[in-house]
Amino acid sequence: MRRIEEEKLEEIKGGNVSISGPILNAIVSIIEVLREAGHSLGSGIRRIGENHLCPLK
């Protein structure tokens, strides 16, 4: 087995797609925000449909 020099190690790339950790975390955060918004919207629609709204007075 040959030893690879440090300069060559920096040039090694794996796979076609390069997604870093922060980008992946941002995507997951966006999905979580959209999911929560959908949950809140659906809950609001259900409460309006069932006429279970809190009085404002």
WOCORBEL-V384003 format. One record per pair of residues at least 24 apart in sequence whose ideal C-beta (glycine too) atoms are under 10 Angstrom apart, sorted by the first residue. I is the first residue (numbers start at 0). GAP is how many residues later the second one is. D is the distance in Angstrom with one decimal. If there is no record, write none. Layout:
# WOCORBEL-V384003
[[I,GAP,D] [I,GAP,D]]
This chain:
# WOCORBEL-V384003
none
